[in-house]
Amino acid sequence: MAAASAGCLRLWREENDALAAPWRRRRSSGAPPPAAAPAQAAFRRLLRKLHGAPPAPPALPLELTVLCNSLLLDLALPAAAEEELSARADGGLGRVLEAHGVPGGGLSPEERWQEVLRRGVPGELQAPLHHLAALQGLLWLAAGRRGAVEGLCRQLRGAKDPGLPLPNCCANELLSLLQGWHPADQGESGPLVVQSARDLKDILWTSAAFLQGLQELGAGSHDTALAFLQAAASGLCSKGVLAQIFTLMGCCNLKMGKPQTAIQCLKRSLQVDCSFLPALRQAASVYGHLGLVEAELEALALLDQALDGSMQTAAASPPPLVRVELFVCSAAFGQNSRSEVKYLLAQRCLRAGRAKEAAEHYLDLLALWHEGPLLQGFLHGELAWPRVPEVFLEAASALEEAARHQEAIAVCREVIGQTSKVIPKELQIDVVSSAQEDIQGAAGASLGPQERESLRCILWRAAAYLLQGCAWARLGEGKEAISLASRCLQDLLRIQFINTGGHSMEEDMARFAPTEAKVLPQIRQLALTVRGVAFLELGRQREALMDFQHSLHFCPESPTAHCYLLHTLWKLGRRQEALARWHKFRPSPGLMEEEAERPSPHYLRLCMKWMTFPHMESLAKDLEMGLGESSQEP
């Protein structure tokens, strides 16, 4: 019976070594990995054979080695269930206790490890148990059980001193314990393992340092995070993990006010792995922070090409079987959406005055949205960046700036068509109650989610009519511009503000009106200006005068409204009235520029720039001469 058992063990060991040998050769030579599925099934079958016999000390080294090899192949699968793998590791410990006549029922995994290690480990069992301990540590680390990993490492080291001290800023008991733990090696006489315990310990150390650095970064301890990340970079890392580490180091340096150092870290990330897109995204952000527009646009353009699949990258060498990537989370970088990159490119080009490029990027973005399901969120849901209708309006502004008037009109038509489905005939807003909702988030405030969405839709459609009016005005179609500006103003009349507070309406509007309502006077002033200018070009000065007067009523501090009103009075021959107004209000060029740059949605900024009064110098000259002549009269 004993001879037969020894013969079975010899055959089973040969089977284990034959299965593990290709993986060992692949690790040393860099050859492509063998197919995992057949080996997984074979190791599981072999383990069932070993489990078919009662646990016995002579069989334990081989049994634990086969268990570790089986777990290693399963752990490399993306869909591997950590609970199931931990249960199998725990079952292996139970077999060890059973072989030594120790009852293990009712013990937790941590208690099983304590019991096994407390009793002392025979020499022939040291290597396979250390191997299993490294796997157990990785499984616990992946489950976020760092304390359990520390306890296991402490037991493995026994009463020995911790390993080499780490820098003070990088003090961490787990890393110190791991640094001083030297797992026993199987040696030449032991069964073959797919991946060595020392490799697994190094992966555990690197993963722990990486995760601790990520945690410190999230907590705002940037110096400490940087130290942990530098420690992780010195561990067993693939190119992909090194790229992540250098990118996170760039984030740390940027938050520490060191943008130039951040750029160097991001360059190192891309040198290590040019396919790691978050580094490009972060580089674009840092260049934007430094005001390096060309470099920012170049980084965004490369990112856009990569997301489009047009940037080819070199094939990476096969990673280790179990690797750091399985235990560190790259969610800190978020997902790189091509739509988001396109939007950033378009917006940055527009801000840089490159309207033609901006228009092309906006059109590409709209085409991406039409291809996918994103238009379902046209009126619902919150995006991390502007709502979809606002992006359409920005696209229309860019097209108009690029003198692509008909395309701008068509994009606005899309916004009008979508928002018209939900716009109410009338919307009443209590400015005091809406403030309570903004400040406290109180349920039952008069401006609920539906009312707020209705307000946004009214403003979006009004802005679309405004931009269409601007486009027709620039095409020389004054009557069409007047019609669309009038539609814009009619939409704004749907919004009625009521006041249940004890202050004046003006005070409550200034203090309490919802954020969206602050856009309303800007759109109204621009619509009145567009319509007034169109009236002037058609020779209808009196109607233009009425619009400019209304504009000044709604925006009494607006230099543009003042200038257009003065210009119209002068053309109508009402010179004394114009001179009296000029005497009280002389807008400086700086004040005009200030108005054009005041905070407003991106889709209105170009319109505000277009509506700036263009004949300021000649008007000022005429009015100053008029004042001089009137002062000389007896």
C-alpha positions as CSV (number, residue, x, y, z in Angstrom):
1,M,0.0,0.0,0.0
2,A,2.8,2.4,1.0
3,A,4.8,1.5,-2.2
4,A,1.7,2.1,-4.3
5,S,1.1,5.4,-2.6
6,A,4.7,6.4,-3.3
7,G,4.3,5.3,-6.9
8,C,1.2,7.4,-7.3
9,L,2.9,10.4,-5.8
10,R,5.8,10.0,-8.2
11,L,3.4,9.8,-11.2
12,W,1.4,12.8,-10.0
13,R,4.6,14.8,-9.5
14,E,5.7,14.1,-13.0
15,E,2.2,15.2,-14.3
16,N,2.5,18.4,-12.3
17,D,6.0,19.1,-13.6
18,A,5.0,18.4,-17.2
19,L,2.1,20.9,-16.8
20,A,4.2,23.6,-15.1
21,A,7.3,23.3,-17.3
22,P,6.0,25.3,-20.3
23,W,5.0,28.2,-18.0
24,R,8.5,28.2,-16.4
25,R,10.2,28.2,-19.8
26,R,8.0,31.0,-21.0
27,R,8.9,33.1,-18.0
28,S,12.6,32.7,-18.6
29,S,12.6,33.0,-22.4
30,G,9.8,35.5,-23.0
31,A,8.1,33.1,-25.4
32,P,4.3,33.4,-25.9
33,P,2.3,31.8,-23.1
34,P,0.7,28.4,-23.6
35,A,-3.0,28.0,-23.7
36,A,-4.3,28.4,-20.2
37,A,-7.6,26.5,-20.4
38,P,-6.1,23.0,-20.9
39,A,-3.6,23.5,-18.1
40,Q,-6.3,24.8,-15.8
41,A,-8.4,21.7,-16.4
42,A,-5.5,19.4,-16.0
43,F,-4.3,20.9,-12.7
44,R,-7.9,20.7,-11.3
45,R,-8.1,17.0,-12.3
46,L,-4.7,16.3,-10.7
47,L,-5.9,18.1,-7.5
48,R,-9.0,15.9,-7.4
49,K,-6.8,12.8,-7.6
50,L,-4.7,14.1,-4.6
51,H,-7.9,14.9,-2.7
52,G,-9.2,11.5,-3.4
53,A,-6.8,10.1,-0.7
54,P,-6.8,11.1,2.9
55,P,-4.4,13.9,3.7
56,A,-1.0,12.6,4.7
57,P,2.3,14.6,5.5
58,P,4.3,13.0,2.7
59,A,1.8,14.1,0.0
60,L,1.3,17.6,1.4
61,P,4.2,19.4,-0.5
62,L,3.0,18.1,-3.8
63,E,-0.7,18.7,-3.0
64,L,-0.1,22.3,-1.9
65,T,2.1,22.9,-5.0
66,V,-0.6,21.6,-7.3
67,L,-3.2,23.8,-5.5
68,C,-1.0,26.9,-5.9
69,N,-0.5,26.1,-9.6
70,S,-4.2,25.7,-10.1
71,L,-4.9,28.9,-8.2
72,L,-2.3,30.8,-10.2
73,L,-3.9,29.9,-13.5
74,D,-7.4,30.7,-12.2
75,L,-6.2,34.0,-10.7
76,A,-5.0,35.2,-14.0
77,L,-8.5,35.1,-15.4
78,P,-10.3,38.4,-15.5
79,A,-13.6,36.8,-14.3
80,A,-11.9,34.8,-11.4
81,A,-14.1,35.0,-8.2
82,E,-11.8,36.0,-5.3
83,E,-14.2,34.4,-2.8
84,E,-14.1,31.0,-4.6
85,L,-10.3,31.2,-4.8
86,S,-9.9,32.1,-1.2
87,A,-12.2,29.2,-0.2
88,R,-9.9,26.8,-2.2
89,A,-6.8,28.2,-0.5
90,D,-8.6,27.8,2.9
91,G,-9.4,24.2,1.9
92,G,-5.7,23.5,1.4
93,L,-4.9,24.8,4.9
94,G,-7.6,22.5,6.2
95,R,-6.0,19.5,4.6
96,V,-2.7,20.5,6.3
97,L,-4.3,20.6,9.7
98,E,-6.2,17.4,9.1
99,A,-2.9,15.6,8.1
100,H,-1.4,16.6,11.4
101,G,-4.5,15.5,13.4
102,V,-5.6,19.1,14.3
103,P,-9.3,19.8,14.0
104,G,-9.8,22.9,11.8
105,G,-13.6,23.1,11.7
106,G,-15.2,26.4,12.7
107,L,-11.9,28.3,12.2
108,S,-11.8,31.4,10.1
109,P,-9.1,31.6,7.3
110,E,-6.9,33.9,9.6
111,E,-7.3,31.5,12.5
112,R,-6.3,28.5,10.3
113,W,-3.1,30.3,9.2
114,Q,-2.4,31.1,12.9
115,E,-2.9,27.4,13.8
116,V,-0.7,26.1,11.0
117,L,2.2,28.5,11.6
118,R,1.9,28.3,15.4
119,R,2.6,24.5,15.3
120,G,5.8,25.0,13.3
121,V,6.2,24.1,9.6
122,P,8.4,21.1,8.7
123,G,11.2,21.9,6.3
124,E,9.7,20.1,3.3
125,L,6.5,22.1,3.8
126,Q,8.1,25.5,4.1
127,A,8.3,26.3,0.4
128,P,4.7,25.3,-0.6
129,L,3.2,26.9,2.4
130,H,5.1,30.2,1.7
131,H,3.9,29.9,-1.9
132,L,0.3,29.6,-0.7
133,A,0.7,32.4,1.8
134,A,1.8,34.8,-1.0
135,L,-1.2,33.8,-3.0
136,Q,-3.4,34.3,0.1
137,G,-1.9,37.7,0.7
138,L,-2.7,38.8,-2.9
139,L,-6.3,37.5,-2.6
140,W,-6.8,39.5,0.7
141,L,-5.2,42.6,-0.8
142,A,-7.5,42.4,-3.8
143,A,-10.4,42.2,-1.4
144,G,-9.2,45.3,0.5
145,R,-8.2,43.3,3.6
146,R,-4.9,44.9,4.3
147,G,-5.0,44.2,8.0
148,A,-5.3,40.5,7.3
149,V,-2.3,40.6,5.0
150,E,-0.3,42.4,7.7
151,G,-1.3,39.7,10.3
152,L,-0.2,36.9,7.9
153,C,3.1,38.5,7.2
154,R,3.8,39.1,10.9
155,Q,3.1,35.4,11.6
156,L,5.3,34.3,8.7
157,R,8.2,36.4,10.1
158,G,7.5,35.2,13.6
159,A,9.5,37.1,16.2
160,K,12.1,38.4,13.8
161,D,12.7,42.1,13.3
162,P,11.0,43.8,10.4
163,G,12.9,44.2,7.2
164,L,14.9,47.2,6.1
165,P,13.5,50.5,7.3
166,L,11.5,52.5,4.7
167,P,11.7,56.3,4.5
168,N,9.8,58.1,7.2
169,C,7.4,59.6,4.7
170,C,6.7,56.1,3.4
171,A,6.4,54.4,6.7
172,N,4.0,51.4,6.4
173,E,4.0,48.2,8.5
174,L,2.9,46.0,5.7
175,L,5.6,47.1,3.3
176,S,8.2,46.8,6.0
177,L,7.1,43.3,6.8
178,L,7.0,42.3,3.2
179,Q,10.5,43.8,2.6
180,G,11.9,41.6,5.3
181,W,10.1,38.4,4.3
182,H,12.2,36.0,2.2
183,P,9.9,33.1,1.1
184,A,11.4,29.7,1.1
185,D,12.4,28.3,-2.4
186,Q,11.2,25.0,-3.7
187,G,14.8,24.2,-4.8
188,E,15.8,21.7,-7.5
189,S,14.2,18.8,-5.6
190,G,10.8,20.2,-5.1
191,P,7.8,20.0,-7.5
192,L,7.8,22.7,-10.3
193,V,5.7,25.8,-9.8
194,V,4.1,28.0,-12.5
195,Q,5.3,31.2,-10.8
196,S,7.7,31.5,-7.9
197,A,6.8,32.6,-4.4
198,R,9.4,35.4,-4.6
199,D,7.7,36.8,-7.7
200,L,4.4,36.7,-5.9
201,K,5.9,38.4,-2.8
202,D,7.3,41.2,-5.1
203,I,4.0,41.6,-6.8
204,L,2.3,41.8,-3.4
205,W,4.8,44.5,-2.2
206,T,4.5,46.5,-5.4
207,S,0.7,46.3,-5.3
208,A,0.5,47.3,-1.6
209,A,2.8,50.4,-2.3
210,F,0.8,51.4,-5.3
211,L,-2.6,51.1,-3.5
212,Q,-1.2,53.0,-0.5
213,G,0.1,55.8,-2.7
214,L,-3.3,56.0,-4.5
215,Q,-5.1,56.2,-1.1
216,E,-2.7,59.0,0.1
217,L,-3.3,60.9,-3.1
218,G,-7.1,60.6,-2.6
219,A,-6.6,61.9,1.0
220,G,-4.6,64.9,-0.2
221,S,-1.3,63.8,1.3
222,H,0.7,64.4,-1.9
223,D,4.2,64.2,-0.4
224,T,3.4,60.8,1.2
225,A,1.6,59.6,-2.0
226,L,4.7,60.5,-4.1
227,A,7.0,58.5,-1.7
228,F,4.8,55.4,-1.9
229,L,4.5,55.7,-5.7
230,Q,8.2,56.0,-6.0
231,A,8.6,52.9,-3.9
232,A,6.1,51.0,-6.1
233,A,8.1,52.1,-9.2
234,S,11.1,50.3,-7.8
235,G,9.2,47.0,-7.5
236,L,8.2,44.3,-10.0
237,C,6.3,46.3,-12.6
238,S,5.2,45.8,-16.1
239,K,5.3,48.7,-18.5
240,G,1.6,49.3,-18.1
241,V,1.9,49.6,-14.3
242,L,5.0,51.9,-14.5
243,A,3.0,54.1,-16.9
244,Q,0.2,54.3,-14.3
245,I,2.7,55.1,-11.5
246,F,4.5,57.9,-13.4
247,T,1.1,59.4,-14.4
248,L,0.0,59.4,-10.7
249,M,3.3,61.0,-9.8
250,G,2.6,63.7,-12.4
251,C,-0.8,64.2,-10.6
252,C,1.0,64.5,-7.3
253,N,3.5,67.1,-8.6
254,L,0.8,69.1,-10.2
255,K,-1.2,69.3,-7.0
256,M,2.0,70.3,-5.2
257,G,2.4,73.2,-7.5
258,K,5.2,71.7,-9.6
259,P,3.8,71.6,-13.2
260,Q,7.2,71.3,-14.9
261,T,8.1,68.2,-12.8
262,A,4.6,66.9,-13.5
263,I,5.3,67.2,-17.3
264,Q,8.6,65.2,-16.8
265,C,6.7,62.4,-15.0
266,L,4.1,62.3,-17.8
267,K,6.8,62.2,-20.4
268,R,8.4,59.2,-18.6
269,S,5.0,57.5,-18.6
270,L,4.6,57.8,-22.3
271,Q,8.2,56.7,-22.9
272,V,7.5,53.6,-20.9
273,D,4.1,52.9,-22.6
274,C,3.1,55.2,-25.4
275,S,-0.3,53.5,-25.5
276,F,-1.3,54.6,-21.9
277,L,-3.9,57.3,-22.8
278,P,-4.5,58.8,-19.4
279,A,-0.9,60.1,-19.5
280,L,-1.7,62.0,-22.7
281,R,-5.0,63.3,-21.2
282,Q,-3.1,64.5,-18.0
283,A,-0.4,66.1,-20.1
284,A,-3.0,68.1,-22.0
285,S,-4.4,69.2,-18.7
286,V,-1.0,70.3,-17.4
287,Y,-0.2,72.1,-20.7
288,G,-3.5,73.9,-20.4
289,H,-2.7,74.9,-16.8
290,L,0.7,76.3,-18.0
291,G,-1.0,78.2,-20.8
292,L,0.8,76.3,-23.5
293,V,-2.0,76.2,-26.0
294,E,-0.2,74.5,-28.9
295,A,1.2,71.7,-26.7
296,E,-2.2,71.2,-25.2
297,L,-3.9,70.9,-28.6
298,E,-1.2,68.6,-29.8
299,A,-1.6,66.2,-26.8
300,L,-5.4,66.3,-27.3
301,A,-5.1,65.6,-31.0
302,L,-2.8,62.6,-30.3
303,L,-5.3,61.3,-27.7
304,D,-8.1,61.7,-30.3
305,Q,-6.1,59.7,-32.9
306,A,-5.4,57.0,-30.3
307,L,-9.1,56.7,-29.4
308,D,-10.0,56.5,-33.0
309,G,-7.7,53.5,-33.4
310,S,-5.4,55.3,-35.9
311,M,-2.3,55.4,-33.7
312,Q,-0.5,52.1,-33.9
313,T,1.5,51.0,-30.9
314,A,4.2,48.3,-30.6
315,A,3.0,45.0,-29.2
316,A,4.0,44.5,-25.6
317,S,5.9,41.5,-24.4
318,P,3.7,38.9,-22.6
319,P,3.2,40.0,-18.9
320,P,3.8,37.6,-16.0
321,L,1.1,35.1,-15.3
322,V,0.0,36.8,-12.1
323,R,0.9,40.5,-12.3
324,V,0.4,43.8,-10.5
325,E,-2.4,44.8,-12.9
326,L,-4.7,42.2,-11.3
327,F,-4.5,43.9,-7.9
328,V,-4.3,47.6,-8.6
329,C,-7.2,49.6,-9.9
330,S,-6.8,52.0,-12.9
331,A,-10.2,53.6,-12.2
332,A,-8.4,56.6,-10.8
333,F,-7.8,57.7,-14.4
334,G,-11.4,57.3,-15.5
335,Q,-12.4,56.3,-19.0
336,N,-11.1,58.2,-22.0
337,S,-14.1,59.0,-24.1
338,R,-13.5,60.1,-27.6
339,S,-16.5,62.4,-27.4
340,E,-15.0,64.2,-24.4
341,V,-11.6,64.6,-26.1
342,K,-13.4,65.9,-29.3
343,Y,-15.3,68.4,-27.2
344,L,-12.1,69.6,-25.4
345,L,-10.3,70.0,-28.7
346,A,-13.2,71.9,-30.2
347,Q,-13.5,74.2,-27.1
348,R,-9.8,74.9,-26.8
349,C,-9.5,75.7,-30.5
350,L,-12.4,78.1,-30.2
351,R,-10.9,79.8,-27.3
352,A,-7.6,80.1,-29.1
353,G,-9.3,81.8,-32.1
354,R,-8.9,78.8,-34.4
355,A,-12.6,78.8,-35.4
356,K,-12.2,76.7,-38.6
357,E,-10.6,73.8,-36.6
358,A,-13.1,74.2,-33.8
359,A,-16.0,73.9,-36.3
360,E,-14.6,70.7,-37.7
361,H,-14.1,69.2,-34.3
362,Y,-17.6,70.2,-33.2
363,L,-19.0,68.6,-36.4
364,D,-17.1,65.4,-35.7
365,L,-18.5,65.4,-32.2
366,L,-22.1,65.7,-33.4
367,A,-21.5,62.9,-35.9
368,L,-20.2,60.7,-33.1
369,W,-23.4,61.4,-31.1
370,H,-25.7,60.7,-34.0
371,E,-24.0,57.3,-34.5
372,G,-24.5,56.3,-30.8
373,P,-27.3,56.4,-28.2
374,L,-26.1,59.6,-26.5
375,L,-28.9,61.7,-28.0
376,Q,-31.2,59.9,-25.6
377,G,-29.7,62.2,-23.0
378,F,-30.5,65.3,-25.0
379,L,-33.0,66.5,-22.4
380,H,-32.4,64.3,-19.4
381,G,-29.6,63.4,-17.1
382,E,-26.5,65.3,-16.0
383,L,-23.2,65.0,-17.8
384,A,-19.8,65.9,-16.3
385,W,-19.4,68.5,-19.0
386,P,-22.1,70.8,-20.5
387,R,-25.5,69.5,-21.4
388,V,-25.8,68.2,-24.9
389,P,-28.0,71.2,-26.2
390,E,-25.4,73.6,-24.9
391,V,-22.7,71.8,-26.9
392,F,-24.9,72.0,-30.0
393,L,-25.2,75.7,-29.4
394,E,-21.4,76.0,-29.0
395,A,-21.0,74.2,-32.3
396,A,-23.3,76.6,-34.0
397,S,-21.3,79.5,-32.6
398,A,-18.1,78.0,-33.9
399,L,-19.6,77.4,-37.3
400,E,-20.9,81.0,-37.4
401,E,-17.4,82.3,-36.4
402,A,-16.0,80.2,-39.3
403,A,-18.5,81.9,-41.6
404,R,-20.4,78.6,-42.2
405,H,-23.7,80.3,-41.7
406,Q,-26.1,77.7,-43.2
407,E,-24.5,74.9,-41.1
408,A,-24.8,77.0,-38.0
409,I,-28.5,77.6,-38.8
410,A,-29.0,73.8,-39.3
411,V,-27.4,72.9,-35.9
412,C,-29.6,75.4,-34.2
413,R,-32.6,73.9,-35.9
414,E,-31.8,70.6,-34.2
415,V,-31.9,72.3,-30.8
416,I,-35.1,74.0,-31.6
417,G,-36.7,70.8,-32.8
418,Q,-35.8,68.8,-29.7
419,T,-36.6,71.5,-27.0
420,S,-39.9,72.5,-28.6
421,K,-41.3,69.1,-27.5
422,V,-41.2,70.0,-23.8
423,I,-41.4,73.8,-23.5
424,P,-44.4,75.0,-21.5
425,K,-46.6,77.9,-22.5
426,E,-45.8,79.7,-19.3
427,L,-43.3,79.1,-16.5
428,Q,-43.6,80.9,-13.1
429,I,-40.6,81.0,-10.8
430,D,-40.7,82.2,-7.3
431,V,-37.2,83.7,-6.9
432,V,-37.2,83.3,-3.1
433,S,-38.3,79.7,-3.0
434,S,-36.0,78.7,-5.8
435,A,-33.1,80.2,-3.7
436,Q,-34.1,77.9,-0.8
437,E,-33.8,74.9,-3.2
438,D,-30.4,76.0,-4.4
439,I,-29.1,76.7,-0.9
440,Q,-30.7,73.8,1.1
441,G,-31.8,71.4,-1.7
442,A,-35.2,71.4,0.0
443,A,-37.9,69.1,-1.4
444,G,-41.1,70.9,-2.3
445,A,-39.5,74.2,-3.3
446,S,-41.4,75.9,-6.1
447,L,-38.6,75.3,-8.7
448,G,-38.5,71.5,-8.9
449,P,-36.5,69.4,-11.3
450,Q,-39.2,69.6,-14.0
451,E,-39.5,73.4,-13.7
452,R,-35.7,73.8,-13.8
453,E,-35.5,71.6,-16.9
454,S,-38.3,73.6,-18.5
455,L,-36.4,76.8,-17.8
456,R,-33.2,75.4,-19.3
457,C,-35.1,74.3,-22.4
458,I,-36.7,77.7,-22.9
459,L,-33.3,79.4,-22.6
460,W,-31.7,76.9,-25.0
461,R,-34.4,77.4,-27.7
462,A,-34.2,81.2,-27.2
463,A,-30.4,81.0,-27.7
464,A,-30.8,78.9,-30.8
465,Y,-33.2,81.5,-32.3
466,L,-30.7,84.2,-31.3
467,L,-27.8,82.4,-33.1
468,Q,-29.9,81.8,-36.2
469,G,-30.8,85.5,-36.2
470,C,-27.1,86.4,-36.0
471,A,-26.3,84.1,-38.9
472,W,-29.1,85.6,-41.1
473,A,-27.9,89.1,-40.2
474,R,-24.4,88.3,-41.3
475,L,-25.8,86.9,-44.5
476,G,-27.5,90.3,-45.1
477,E,-31.0,88.9,-44.6
478,G,-32.3,91.6,-42.2
479,K,-36.0,90.6,-42.2
480,E,-35.2,87.0,-41.3
481,A,-32.8,88.2,-38.5
482,I,-35.6,90.4,-37.1
483,S,-38.1,87.5,-37.2
484,L,-35.8,85.1,-35.4
485,A,-34.7,87.7,-32.8
486,S,-38.5,88.3,-32.2
487,R,-39.0,84.6,-31.6
488,C,-36.2,84.6,-29.1
489,L,-37.8,87.4,-27.2
490,Q,-41.2,85.7,-27.3
491,D,-39.7,82.6,-25.7
492,L,-38.2,84.7,-22.9
493,L,-41.7,86.1,-22.2
494,R,-42.8,82.6,-21.2
495,I,-40.7,83.0,-18.1
496,Q,-42.4,85.0,-15.3
497,F,-40.7,85.7,-12.1
498,I,-42.8,86.2,-9.0
499,N,-41.7,87.4,-5.6
500,T,-43.1,86.1,-2.3
501,G,-40.3,87.7,-0.2
502,G,-40.3,91.0,1.6
503,H,-37.7,92.7,-0.6
504,S,-38.0,94.3,-4.0
505,M,-38.1,92.1,-7.1
506,E,-34.7,93.6,-8.2
507,E,-33.0,92.7,-4.9
508,D,-34.5,89.2,-4.8
509,M,-33.5,88.6,-8.4
510,A,-30.0,89.6,-7.7
511,R,-29.7,87.4,-4.6
512,F,-32.1,84.5,-5.1
513,A,-32.7,83.8,-8.8
514,P,-31.6,80.3,-9.9
515,T,-28.3,80.1,-11.8
516,E,-30.0,79.5,-15.1
517,A,-32.0,82.7,-14.8
518,K,-28.8,84.8,-14.9
519,V,-28.4,83.9,-18.6
520,L,-31.8,85.4,-19.4
521,P,-30.9,89.1,-19.4
522,Q,-27.8,88.4,-21.5
523,I,-29.9,86.6,-24.2
524,R,-32.6,89.3,-24.1
525,Q,-30.0,92.1,-24.5
526,L,-28.4,90.3,-27.4
527,A,-31.7,89.6,-29.1
528,L,-32.8,93.3,-28.8
529,T,-29.4,94.4,-30.2
530,V,-29.5,92.0,-33.1
531,R,-33.0,93.1,-34.0
532,G,-32.1,96.8,-33.5
533,V,-29.1,96.5,-35.8
534,A,-31.2,94.8,-38.4
535,F,-33.8,97.6,-38.2
536,L,-31.0,100.2,-38.6
537,E,-29.7,98.4,-41.7
538,L,-33.3,98.4,-43.2
539,G,-33.6,102.2,-42.4
540,R,-36.2,101.6,-39.7
541,Q,-34.5,103.9,-37.1
542,R,-37.5,104.4,-34.9
543,E,-38.1,100.7,-34.3
544,A,-34.3,100.3,-33.8
545,L,-34.5,103.1,-31.2
546,M,-37.2,101.3,-29.3
547,D,-35.2,98.1,-29.1
548,F,-32.1,99.9,-27.9
549,Q,-34.2,101.7,-25.3
550,H,-35.6,98.3,-24.1
551,S,-32.1,96.9,-24.0
552,L,-30.9,99.7,-21.9
553,H,-33.9,99.3,-19.6
554,F,-33.0,95.6,-18.9
555,C,-29.2,96.2,-18.8
556,P,-28.7,99.9,-17.6
557,E,-24.9,99.4,-17.2
558,S,-24.3,98.0,-20.7
559,P,-21.9,100.3,-22.7
560,T,-23.1,98.5,-25.9
561,A,-26.7,99.4,-25.3
562,H,-25.7,103.0,-24.5
563,C,-23.6,103.3,-27.7
564,Y,-26.3,101.9,-30.0
565,L,-28.9,104.2,-28.4
566,L,-26.7,107.3,-28.9
567,H,-25.9,106.3,-32.4
568,T,-29.6,105.9,-33.3
569,L,-30.5,109.2,-31.6
570,W,-27.8,110.9,-33.6
571,K,-29.0,109.4,-36.9
572,L,-32.6,110.5,-36.1
573,G,-31.5,114.1,-35.6
574,R,-32.2,114.1,-31.9
575,R,-28.8,115.5,-31.2
576,Q,-29.5,117.4,-28.0
577,E,-30.9,114.3,-26.4
578,A,-27.8,112.3,-27.6
579,L,-25.5,115.0,-26.2
580,A,-27.2,115.1,-22.8
581,R,-26.8,111.3,-22.5
582,W,-23.2,111.4,-23.7
583,H,-22.4,114.1,-21.1
584,K,-23.5,111.6,-18.4
585,F,-22.1,108.5,-19.9
586,R,-18.8,108.2,-21.8
587,P,-17.9,104.5,-22.1
588,S,-14.2,103.8,-22.4
589,P,-12.8,101.1,-24.7
590,G,-11.8,99.1,-21.6
591,L,-15.4,99.1,-20.4
592,M,-16.5,97.8,-23.8
593,E,-13.9,95.0,-23.7
594,E,-14.9,94.2,-20.1
595,E,-18.5,93.7,-21.2
596,A,-17.5,91.4,-24.0
597,E,-15.5,89.2,-21.5
598,R,-18.0,89.1,-18.7
599,P,-19.0,85.6,-17.5
600,S,-21.5,83.9,-19.8
601,P,-22.1,80.5,-21.4
602,H,-19.6,79.7,-24.2
603,Y,-22.3,79.7,-26.8
604,L,-23.1,83.4,-26.1
605,R,-19.5,84.7,-26.0
606,L,-19.0,85.0,-29.7
607,C,-22.4,86.6,-30.1
608,M,-21.5,89.2,-27.4
609,K,-18.3,89.9,-29.3
610,W,-20.2,90.4,-32.6
611,M,-22.7,92.8,-31.0
612,T,-20.0,95.1,-29.6
613,F,-20.6,98.6,-31.1
614,P,-18.2,98.9,-34.1
615,H,-18.1,102.6,-34.6
616,M,-17.0,103.8,-31.2
617,E,-14.3,106.2,-32.3
618,S,-16.3,108.0,-34.9
619,L,-19.4,108.3,-32.6
620,A,-17.3,109.7,-29.8
621,K,-15.7,112.2,-32.2
622,D,-19.1,113.4,-33.4
623,L,-20.5,113.7,-29.9
624,E,-17.5,115.5,-28.5
625,M,-17.6,118.0,-31.4
626,G,-21.3,118.5,-30.8
627,L,-20.6,119.1,-27.1
628,G,-17.9,121.6,-28.0
629,E,-20.2,123.5,-30.4
630,S,-23.1,123.6,-27.9
631,S,-20.8,125.1,-25.3
632,Q,-19.7,127.9,-27.6
633,E,-23.3,128.9,-28.3
634,P,-24.5,132.1,-26.5
